[in-house]
Amino acid sequence: MWGGIYAVLFSIATIISPENPIQNGFFKTISQPYERITLSGVEFQDKLVGSELQYSHYLDSKYGPIQTGYSISITDEGGLWFGSGFIRKVKLIDKLNLNFDFFPGFYMKNNEVDLGGWLMFRSGVELEYQIGNLWSISVGYDHRSSGDIWKYNPGLETIKLSLSKNSF
């Protein structure tokens, strides 16, 4: 359910974009690259089951209002996920953004919970506060599952705190 809600919000935020409306197309433009470190609590079937460390790098390009990037994470139980996707930042007020992201990726459970397969879609929402021109901090929530590609599809959520630094 959460993945579908995030997908709808991501789509709406992308289609209704004051700074780059969809009628302008998805032309490639230059954007500010940045890196992010995230610490998360991992939730499975409404229970906190562990923690996760995630690294993300967002590239210096946008397609319309969405910025490309890649990410990798590992849980304290050895669950490994890595993928590539998009983030959409919606400026709420000066220094405050609402971000939506979507990252298809690969999952290896190791000692982590069984999510039903190796292809997982990760989507989330976060509130980001910019600290000067170099740093930002955010809190968020994301969901990862197979989108019913696999017969068994329980999903995994993370409650996250992130620190980002612009690259120059």
Secondary structure as a PSIPRED ss2 file (coil, helix, strand):
# PSIPRED VFORMAT (PSIPRED V4.0)

   1 M C   1.000  0.000  0.000
   2 W H   0.000  1.000  0.000
   3 G H   0.000  1.000  0.000
   4 G H   0.000  1.000  0.000
   5 I H   0.000  1.000  0.000
   6 Y H   0.000  1.000  0.000
   7 A H   0.000  1.000  0.000
   8 V H   0.000  1.000  0.000
   9 L H   0.000  1.000  0.000
  10 F H   0.000  1.000  0.000
  11 S H   0.000  1.000  0.000
  12 I H   0.000  1.000  0.000
  13 A H   0.000  1.000  0.000
  14 T H   0.000  1.000  0.000
  15 I H   0.000  1.000  0.000
  16 I C   1.000  0.000  0.000
  17 S C   1.000  0.000  0.000
  18 P C   1.000  0.000  0.000
  19 E C   1.000  0.000  0.000
  20 N C   1.000  0.000  0.000
  21 P C   1.000  0.000  0.000
  22 I H   0.000  1.000  0.000
  23 Q H   0.000  1.000  0.000
  24 N H   0.000  1.000  0.000
  25 G C   1.000  0.000  0.000
  26 F C   1.000  0.000  0.000
  27 F C   1.000  0.000  0.000
  28 K E   0.000  0.000  1.000
  29 T E   0.000  0.000  1.000
  30 I E   0.000  0.000  1.000
  31 S C   1.000  0.000  0.000
  32 Q C   1.000  0.000  0.000
  33 P C   1.000  0.000  0.000
  34 Y E   0.000  0.000  1.000
  35 E E   0.000  0.000  1.000
  36 R E   0.000  0.000  1.000
  37 I E   0.000  0.000  1.000
  38 T E   0.000  0.000  1.000
  39 L E   0.000  0.000  1.000
  40 S E   0.000  0.000  1.000
  41 G E   0.000  0.000  1.000
  42 V E   0.000  0.000  1.000
  43 E E   0.000  0.000  1.000
  44 F E   0.000  0.000  1.000
  45 Q C   1.000  0.000  0.000
  46 D C   1.000  0.000  0.000
  47 K E   0.000  0.000  1.000
  48 L E   0.000  0.000  1.000
  49 V E   0.000  0.000  1.000
  50 G E   0.000  0.000  1.000
  51 S E   0.000  0.000  1.000
  52 E E   0.000  0.000  1.000
  53 L E   0.000  0.000  1.000
  54 Q E   0.000  0.000  1.000
  55 Y E   0.000  0.000  1.000
  56 S E   0.000  0.000  1.000
  57 H E   0.000  0.000  1.000
  58 Y E   0.000  0.000  1.000
  59 L E   0.000  0.000  1.000
  60 D E   0.000  0.000  1.000
  61 S E   0.000  0.000  1.000
  62 K E   0.000  0.000  1.000
  63 Y E   0.000  0.000  1.000
  64 G C   1.000  0.000  0.000
  65 P C   1.000  0.000  0.000
  66 I E   0.000  0.000  1.000
  67 Q E   0.000  0.000  1.000
  68 T E   0.000  0.000  1.000
  69 G E   0.000  0.000  1.000
  70 Y E   0.000  0.000  1.000
  71 S E   0.000  0.000  1.000
  72 I E   0.000  0.000  1.000
  73 S E   0.000  0.000  1.000
  74 I E   0.000  0.000  1.000
  75 T E   0.000  0.000  1.000
  76 D C   1.000  0.000  0.000
  77 E C   1.000  0.000  0.000
  78 G C   1.000  0.000  0.000
  79 G C   1.000  0.000  0.000
  80 L E   0.000  0.000  1.000
  81 W E   0.000  0.000  1.000
  82 F E   0.000  0.000  1.000
  83 G E   0.000  0.000  1.000
  84 S E   0.000  0.000  1.000
  85 G E   0.000  0.000  1.000
  86 F E   0.000  0.000  1.000
  87 I E   0.000  0.000  1.000
  88 R E   0.000  0.000  1.000
  89 K E   0.000  0.000  1.000
  90 V E   0.000  0.000  1.000
  91 K E   0.000  0.000  1.000
  92 L E   0.000  0.000  1.000
  93 I E   0.000  0.000  1.000
  94 D C   1.000  0.000  0.000
  95 K C   1.000  0.000  0.000
  96 L E   0.000  0.000  1.000
  97 N E   0.000  0.000  1.000
  98 L E   0.000  0.000  1.000
  99 N E   0.000  0.000  1.000
 100 F E   0.000  0.000  1.000
 101 D E   0.000  0.000  1.000
 102 F E   0.000  0.000  1.000
 103 F E   0.000  0.000  1.000
 104 P E   0.000  0.000  1.000
 105 G E   0.000  0.000  1.000
 106 F E   0.000  0.000  1.000
 107 Y E   0.000  0.000  1.000
 108 M E   0.000  0.000  1.000
 109 K C   1.000  0.000  0.000
 110 N C   1.000  0.000  0.000
 111 N C   1.000  0.000  0.000
 112 E C   1.000  0.000  0.000
 113 V C   1.000  0.000  0.000
 114 D C   1.000  0.000  0.000
 115 L C   1.000  0.000  0.000
 116 G C   1.000  0.000  0.000
 117 G C   1.000  0.000  0.000
 118 W C   1.000  0.000  0.000
 119 L E   0.000  0.000  1.000
 120 M E   0.000  0.000  1.000
 121 F E   0.000  0.000  1.000
 122 R E   0.000  0.000  1.000
 123 S E   0.000  0.000  1.000
 124 G E   0.000  0.000  1.000
 125 V E   0.000  0.000  1.000
 126 E E   0.000  0.000  1.000
 127 L E   0.000  0.000  1.000
 128 E E   0.000  0.000  1.000
 129 Y E   0.000  0.000  1.000
 130 Q E   0.000  0.000  1.000
 131 I E   0.000  0.000  1.000
 132 G C   1.000  0.000  0.000
 133 N C   1.000  0.000  0.000
 134 L C   1.000  0.000  0.000
 135 W E   0.000  0.000  1.000
 136 S E   0.000  0.000  1.000
 137 I E   0.000  0.000  1.000
 138 S E   0.000  0.000  1.000
 139 V E   0.000  0.000  1.000
 140 G E   0.000  0.000  1.000
 141 Y E   0.000  0.000  1.000
 142 D E   0.000  0.000  1.000
 143 H E   0.000  0.000  1.000
 144 R E   0.000  0.000  1.000
 145 S E   0.000  0.000  1.000
 146 S C   1.000  0.000  0.000
 147 G C   1.000  0.000  0.000
 148 D C   1.000  0.000  0.000
 149 I C   1.000  0.000  0.000
 150 W C   1.000  0.000  0.000
 151 K C   1.000  0.000  0.000
 152 Y C   1.000  0.000  0.000
 153 N C   1.000  0.000  0.000
 154 P C   1.000  0.000  0.000
 155 G C   1.000  0.000  0.000
 156 L E   0.000  0.000  1.000
 157 E E   0.000  0.000  1.000
 158 T E   0.000  0.000  1.000
 159 I E   0.000  0.000  1.000
 160 K E   0.000  0.000  1.000
 161 L E   0.000  0.000  1.000
 162 S E   0.000  0.000  1.000
 163 L E   0.000  0.000  1.000
 164 S E   0.000  0.000  1.000
 165 K E   0.000  0.000  1.000
 166 N E   0.000  0.000  1.000
 167 S C   1.000  0.000  0.000
 168 F C   1.000  0.000  0.000
